[in-house]
Amino acid sequence: MASTIKRIGVLTSGGDAPGMNAAVRAVVRACIYYDIEVFGVYKGYDGLINANIKQLYVRSVSNILSRGGTFLLTARSEEFRTKEGREKAYENFKKFDLDALVVIGGDGSFTGANIFSQEFDVPVIGIPGTIDNDLAGTDFTIGFDTACNTAREAIDKIRDTASSHERLFFVEVMGRDAGFIAVNSAIGGGAVAMVVPEHNWTIDALIKRLRKGAANKKASNVVVIAEGCQLGNAYEVADAVKKELGYFDIRVTVLGHLQRGGSPTTMDRVLASRLGVAAVEGLRHGESKVMVGMINNEIAYTPIGQAIKTEKRLGAEEFRIAKILSI
């Protein structure tokens, strides 16, 4: 198989994540190291459909290791969801004489890659790039550590003003379907509670926790809420608490897309670099329709379908630790 891979295309798709540039850089440089031509596909699958494809060289990826976002740009392609759109993409795939495709993104990007690979027998490897850390087959996804650090830094700063005014802050972080950012930033930021999609919190339970903190004379209270939690958004939860605990001076901060930006942490840069090289080496050795990830600090290849369909769950240990530390 190694001798048949002469040209590889690389694209970033879906939501951007810090470290995507580092992953692209690794793919490009690994390709050149192994004497493989590499082509950047701009604007995700739309670039494949519209032939927005350019050959990349060593200097094409200079000085991007520390940059957030993705210089290849990204988009969610509605046209690629159709058979006609994928046929156009395949025509351009063959027009540029590509032999394989590296897709950097999340579950939506991998779903498209899996279908495309099955329909046209195209060798594909996915690299998990999403701040949500919600893909099975890897301990961490690219961008997760940076997003956690961004959220934790914000919580640290919010705590300063919360302490000065004895306020209760509700901080909403990203995590529509998964609470990994909320849990890690809450523990790292010393939050009194965290509310995540995976945990059946009730307003009564949250109020009980806050009352306990007040009884212990906590100088400040910060509650971290994942945007997809069952109790509603941060404003809705704050309103519900206010009705029961009117003595609290309550404020709400929604971090939003702030978590997607910024220079990637060392951990994300190293992870992206290792996965980028492993993606190219995997294709050279015949891997296809897989996602490359890191499990126990070792490279692991997981079938894309399995990575998408397997639910990645938060461990009970994080909740146990957070509860102990919140007193």
C-alpha positions as CSV (number, residue, x, y, z in Angstrom):
1,M,0.0,0.0,0.0
2,A,2.8,2.4,0.9
3,S,4.0,2.5,-2.8
4,T,0.5,3.5,-4.0
5,I,0.1,6.6,-1.9
6,K,1.7,9.4,-3.9
7,R,-0.7,12.3,-3.3
8,I,-2.7,13.1,-0.2
9,G,-5.3,15.8,0.3
10,V,-5.8,17.4,3.7
11,L,-8.8,19.5,4.9
12,T,-10.3,20.9,8.1
13,S,-14.1,20.7,8.5
14,G,-16.8,21.7,11.0
15,G,-16.1,23.9,14.0
16,D,-12.5,25.2,14.3
17,A,-10.3,24.2,17.2
18,P,-6.9,25.4,18.4
19,G,-4.3,23.0,17.1
20,M,-5.8,22.4,13.7
21,N,-3.0,24.4,12.1
22,A,-0.4,22.3,14.0
23,A,-2.1,19.1,12.6
24,V,-2.1,20.4,9.1
25,R,1.6,21.3,9.5
26,A,2.4,17.8,10.7
27,V,0.5,16.2,7.8
28,V,2.3,18.4,5.3
29,R,5.8,17.9,6.7
30,A,5.3,14.1,7.2
31,C,4.1,13.8,3.5
32,I,7.2,15.7,2.3
33,Y,9.4,13.6,4.5
34,Y,8.0,10.4,2.9
35,D,8.2,11.9,-0.6
36,I,4.4,12.3,-0.9
37,E,2.9,15.3,-2.6
38,V,0.3,17.0,-0.4
39,F,-2.6,19.3,-1.3
40,G,-4.6,21.6,0.9
41,V,-8.3,21.6,0.4
42,Y,-9.7,25.0,1.4
43,K,-13.0,25.6,3.2
44,G,-13.6,22.0,4.1
45,Y,-15.7,19.7,1.8
46,D,-16.9,22.8,-0.1
47,G,-13.3,23.1,-1.3
48,L,-13.4,19.6,-2.6
49,I,-16.7,20.2,-4.4
50,N,-15.5,23.5,-5.9
51,A,-11.9,22.5,-6.6
52,N,-10.4,25.0,-4.2
53,I,-7.3,22.8,-3.9
54,K,-3.6,23.9,-3.8
55,Q,-0.4,22.0,-3.5
56,L,1.4,22.7,-0.2
57,Y,5.1,22.8,0.5
58,V,7.3,22.9,3.6
59,R,7.2,26.7,3.6
60,S,3.4,26.7,3.1
61,V,3.1,25.7,6.8
62,S,5.8,27.9,8.3
63,N,4.9,29.9,11.4
64,I,1.4,28.4,11.9
65,L,2.2,26.1,14.8
66,S,1.3,28.8,17.3
67,R,-1.8,30.1,15.5
68,G,-5.3,29.2,16.5
69,G,-8.0,28.5,13.9
70,T,-7.1,26.9,10.6
71,F,-5.4,28.6,7.7
72,L,-7.2,26.1,5.4
73,L,-10.4,27.6,6.5
74,T,-13.4,25.5,7.5
75,A,-17.1,25.3,6.7
76,R,-20.1,23.1,7.1
77,S,-21.1,21.9,3.6
78,E,-24.8,21.3,3.0
79,E,-24.0,20.3,-0.6
80,F,-21.6,17.5,0.5
81,R,-24.6,15.9,2.4
82,T,-26.1,15.1,-1.1
83,K,-25.0,12.3,-3.4
84,E,-24.6,14.9,-6.2
85,G,-22.3,17.0,-4.1
86,R,-20.1,14.0,-3.1
87,E,-19.9,13.0,-6.8
88,K,-18.6,16.5,-7.6
89,A,-16.1,16.2,-4.8
90,Y,-14.9,12.8,-6.1
91,E,-14.5,14.2,-9.6
92,N,-12.1,16.8,-8.2
93,F,-10.4,14.2,-6.0
94,K,-9.6,12.3,-9.2
95,K,-8.9,15.5,-11.2
96,F,-6.0,16.3,-8.8
97,D,-5.0,12.7,-8.9
98,L,-5.3,12.3,-5.2
99,D,-4.8,8.9,-3.6
100,A,-6.1,9.6,-0.1
101,L,-7.7,12.1,2.2
102,V,-6.9,13.3,5.7
103,V,-9.9,15.0,7.4
104,I,-9.4,17.0,10.5
105,G,-12.6,17.7,12.4
106,G,-15.3,16.2,14.7
107,D,-18.2,13.7,14.4
108,G,-20.0,15.5,11.6
109,S,-16.8,15.8,9.5
110,F,-16.1,12.1,10.1
111,T,-19.6,11.1,9.1
112,G,-19.1,12.8,5.8
113,A,-15.6,11.2,5.4
114,N,-17.0,7.7,6.2
115,I,-19.8,8.0,3.6
116,F,-17.4,9.4,1.0
117,S,-14.9,6.6,1.6
118,Q,-17.6,3.9,1.3
119,E,-19.2,5.3,-1.8
120,F,-16.0,5.8,-3.8
121,D,-13.5,3.5,-2.1
122,V,-11.3,6.5,-1.2
123,P,-8.7,5.9,1.6
124,V,-9.5,8.2,4.4
125,I,-8.1,8.9,7.9
126,G,-9.6,11.2,10.4
127,I,-7.8,13.4,12.9
128,P,-10.0,14.4,15.9
129,G,-10.1,18.2,16.0
130,T,-12.9,19.4,18.3
131,I,-12.8,21.3,21.6
132,D,-15.6,19.1,23.0
133,N,-13.5,16.0,23.4
134,D,-16.5,13.9,22.6
135,L,-15.0,11.4,20.2
136,A,-14.4,7.8,21.3
137,G,-11.0,6.3,20.3
138,T,-8.9,9.0,21.8
139,D,-8.2,10.2,25.3
140,F,-8.1,13.8,24.1
141,T,-9.1,15.6,21.0
142,I,-7.1,18.5,19.5
143,G,-8.3,21.8,20.9
144,F,-9.8,20.5,24.1
145,D,-6.8,21.4,26.4
146,T,-6.7,24.9,25.0
147,A,-10.4,25.4,25.5
148,C,-10.2,24.2,29.1
149,N,-7.3,26.6,29.8
150,T,-9.3,29.5,28.2
151,A,-12.3,28.7,30.3
152,R,-10.2,28.2,33.5
153,E,-8.4,31.5,33.0
154,A,-11.8,33.3,32.6
155,I,-13.0,31.6,35.8
156,D,-9.9,32.7,37.6
157,K,-10.5,36.3,36.6
158,I,-14.3,36.1,37.4
159,R,-13.4,34.8,40.8
160,D,-11.4,38.0,41.5
161,T,-14.5,40.2,41.0
162,A,-16.8,37.6,42.6
163,S,-14.7,37.7,45.8
164,S,-14.5,41.5,45.8
165,H,-18.2,41.9,45.7
166,E,-19.3,38.5,47.3
167,R,-21.2,37.6,44.2
168,L,-22.4,34.4,42.7
169,F,-21.4,33.9,39.1
170,F,-22.8,31.4,36.6
171,V,-20.3,30.8,33.9
172,E,-21.5,29.1,30.7
173,V,-19.0,27.1,28.7
174,M,-19.3,25.2,25.5
175,G,-20.5,21.6,25.5
176,R,-23.8,21.0,23.8
177,D,-23.8,17.2,24.2
178,A,-20.7,16.7,26.4
179,G,-19.5,18.2,29.7
180,F,-15.8,17.6,29.4
181,I,-14.9,21.3,29.2
182,A,-17.2,22.1,32.1
183,V,-15.9,19.4,34.4
184,N,-12.2,20.2,33.8
185,S,-12.5,24.0,34.0
186,A,-14.7,23.6,37.1
187,I,-12.2,21.5,38.9
188,G,-9.3,23.6,37.7
189,G,-11.0,26.8,38.5
190,G,-12.3,25.8,41.9
191,A,-16.0,26.1,41.1
192,V,-18.6,25.3,43.8
193,A,-20.7,23.2,41.3
194,M,-20.8,22.2,37.7
195,V,-23.9,21.4,35.6
196,V,-23.4,19.1,32.6
197,P,-25.6,17.2,30.1
198,E,-24.5,13.8,31.5
199,H,-25.5,14.5,35.1
200,N,-29.2,14.7,36.2
201,W,-28.8,17.8,38.4
202,T,-31.9,19.5,39.7
203,I,-32.3,23.1,40.8
204,D,-33.1,21.9,44.3
205,A,-29.8,20.0,44.5
206,L,-27.9,23.0,43.2
207,I,-29.6,25.3,45.7
208,K,-28.7,22.9,48.5
209,R,-25.0,23.0,47.4
210,L,-25.0,26.8,47.3
211,R,-26.7,27.1,50.7
212,K,-24.0,24.8,52.1
213,G,-21.4,27.1,50.6
214,A,-23.1,30.2,52.2
215,A,-23.2,28.4,55.6
216,N,-19.4,27.8,55.3
217,K,-19.0,31.5,54.6
218,K,-17.5,31.1,51.1
219,A,-16.3,34.5,49.9
220,S,-17.3,33.7,46.3
221,N,-19.2,31.2,44.4
222,V,-18.8,30.2,40.8
223,V,-21.0,27.6,39.1
224,V,-19.9,26.3,35.7
225,I,-22.7,25.3,33.3
226,A,-22.3,23.4,30.0
227,E,-24.4,25.0,27.3
228,G,-26.3,21.8,26.7
229,C,-27.2,21.0,30.3
230,Q,-30.8,19.8,31.1
231,L,-31.6,22.7,33.4
232,G,-31.3,25.3,30.6
233,N,-28.8,27.9,29.8
234,A,-26.9,29.9,32.3
235,Y,-29.5,32.8,32.4
236,E,-32.4,30.3,33.0
237,V,-30.5,28.6,35.8
238,A,-29.5,31.9,37.4
239,D,-33.2,33.0,37.3
240,A,-34.4,29.8,39.0
241,V,-31.7,30.1,41.7
242,K,-32.5,33.8,42.3
243,K,-36.1,33.0,43.1
244,E,-35.0,30.7,46.0
245,L,-31.8,32.5,47.1
246,G,-32.6,36.2,46.7
247,Y,-29.8,37.2,49.0
248,F,-27.2,36.3,46.4
249,D,-25.9,39.0,44.1
250,I,-26.0,37.0,40.9
251,R,-24.1,37.6,37.6
252,V,-23.9,35.5,34.4
253,T,-21.0,35.2,32.0
254,V,-21.3,33.3,28.7
255,L,-17.8,32.5,27.3
256,G,-19.1,31.4,23.9
257,H,-16.7,31.3,20.9
258,L,-13.9,32.8,23.0
259,Q,-13.1,29.1,23.8
260,R,-12.5,28.3,20.2
261,G,-9.7,30.9,19.7
262,G,-6.2,31.5,20.9
263,S,-2.8,30.0,20.6
264,P,-2.9,26.2,21.2
265,T,-1.3,24.9,24.4
266,T,1.8,22.8,24.3
267,M,-0.3,19.7,24.9
268,D,-2.5,20.5,21.9
269,R,0.5,21.3,19.7
270,V,2.2,18.0,20.6
271,L,-1.0,16.0,20.2
272,A,-1.8,17.5,16.8
273,S,1.8,16.9,15.7
274,R,1.8,13.3,16.7
275,L,-1.6,12.6,15.2
276,G,-0.7,14.3,11.9
277,V,2.4,12.2,11.4
278,A,0.5,9.1,12.4
279,A,-2.3,9.8,9.9
280,V,0.2,9.9,7.0
281,E,2.1,6.8,8.3
282,G,-1.2,5.0,8.7
283,L,-2.2,5.7,5.1
284,R,1.2,4.5,3.9
285,H,0.7,1.2,5.8
286,G,-2.8,0.6,4.4
287,E,-5.0,2.1,7.1
288,S,-8.3,3.6,5.9
289,K,-11.7,4.5,7.2
290,V,-10.2,5.0,10.6
291,M,-9.6,7.8,13.1
292,V,-6.2,8.2,14.5
293,G,-6.2,9.0,18.3
294,M,-4.1,8.7,21.4
295,I,-4.9,6.2,24.1
296,N,-2.7,5.9,27.2
297,N,-0.1,8.0,25.3
298,E,0.0,5.5,22.4
299,I,-1.2,6.0,18.8
300,A,-4.4,4.1,18.2
301,Y,-6.5,3.6,15.0
302,T,-10.3,3.3,15.5
303,P,-12.8,2.6,12.7
304,I,-14.5,5.9,12.0
305,G,-17.9,4.4,12.3
306,Q,-17.1,3.2,15.8
307,A,-15.6,6.6,16.8
308,I,-18.7,8.3,15.8
309,K,-21.3,6.0,17.2
310,T,-19.7,5.1,20.5
311,E,-20.7,7.5,23.3
312,K,-17.8,8.9,25.2
313,R,-18.8,9.3,28.8
314,L,-17.5,11.4,31.6
315,G,-16.0,9.3,34.4
316,A,-17.6,9.2,37.8
317,E,-14.3,10.0,39.3
318,E,-14.4,13.6,38.1
319,F,-17.8,14.2,39.8
320,R,-16.6,12.6,43.0
321,I,-13.5,14.8,43.1
322,A,-15.5,17.9,42.3
323,K,-17.9,17.2,45.1
324,I,-15.1,16.7,47.7
325,L,-13.4,19.9,46.7
326,S,-16.5,22.1,46.6
327,I,-17.0,22.2,50.4
